[in-house]
Amino acid sequence: MLLPHPLPNTKTYLDKAVQIINQPIASIKPASNIGIIISGGIDSSVLYALSRQLLPNLTPFTLISSKSQDLPYLKLLEKHFHQPITYINIDSYPADFLLNKTADYQTLLSKINLKATADQLAIAVGFDLLFEQIKKTGINTLLTAQGPDILVGGYARYNNLQNTALKTKIKADLPAIQIDIDRDLLVAKQHQLSLVNPYLTNDFINFCLGLPVNLIHYNNHNKYLIRLLAQQLHLPPQIITRPKKAFQYSTRLLKILTKLKTNKC
């Protein structure tokens, strides 16, 4: 079933979003070997679809575990785009290695004044596992898809907010975006990778802040703008309507690290 356009000028907003997202992608040299982190979620799938149109040498990478909730969606993307995804499996790492990584990032995050919560540590460790393997392939530039969870209301805390209250809460949460940027740059620095995040340019942030509420939440869907973009790009319906699931939960990395820490005590 097609998602309806909530406004007469919805297509204008979609075309503008594509234009803004494509700007930093188009600035990358097409001949370069570029990586992209995907999860089968709506944000990374849209970015993957758009990036493929501009970057012929684009390689997708993902982090999984044996019980990852992302696997069915990743398989859908492989079939849809006829391109294999490079899977990096958390289960292949020894417990001590993962615990040592967690301890390392507890120190590194504190050095840049970021609170080393369990969620932040899981994301940092997960990205470290990804970045390390990606760097070994000779890739130096990596696309990531952080941002829309706040900018277009993806978190559950936005679900019951309407109109001005929703827009006010999103603006209040903007400092959390800088936390994500600082954390991701910290991890990338450890592996000498350059990150490109088209959803976190000033142009895209300002564009999202000016969106009508119906392009944020509509018809019982959050991140409605991104879902409409996915529909316009002809992504599989299961991707278009997939509920939000954070990286540390869908990969089960937070649960794995928590269990390892508990067993160590």
Buried (B, 14 or more C-beta within 10 A) or exposed (E): EEBEBBEEEBEEBBEBBBEBBBEBBBEBEEEEBBBBBBBBBBBBBBBBBBBBEBBEEBBBBBBBBEEBBBBEBBEBBBEBBEEEBEBBBBEEBEBEEBBEBBBBBBEBBEEEEBEBEEBBBBBBBBBBBBBBBBBEEEBBBBBBBBBBBBBBBBBEEBEEBEEEEBBEBBEEBEEEBEBBBEBBEBBBEBBEBEBBBBBBBEBBBEBBEEBBBBBBBBEEBBBBBBBBBBBBBEBBEEBBBBEBBBBBBBBBBBBBBEEBBEEEE
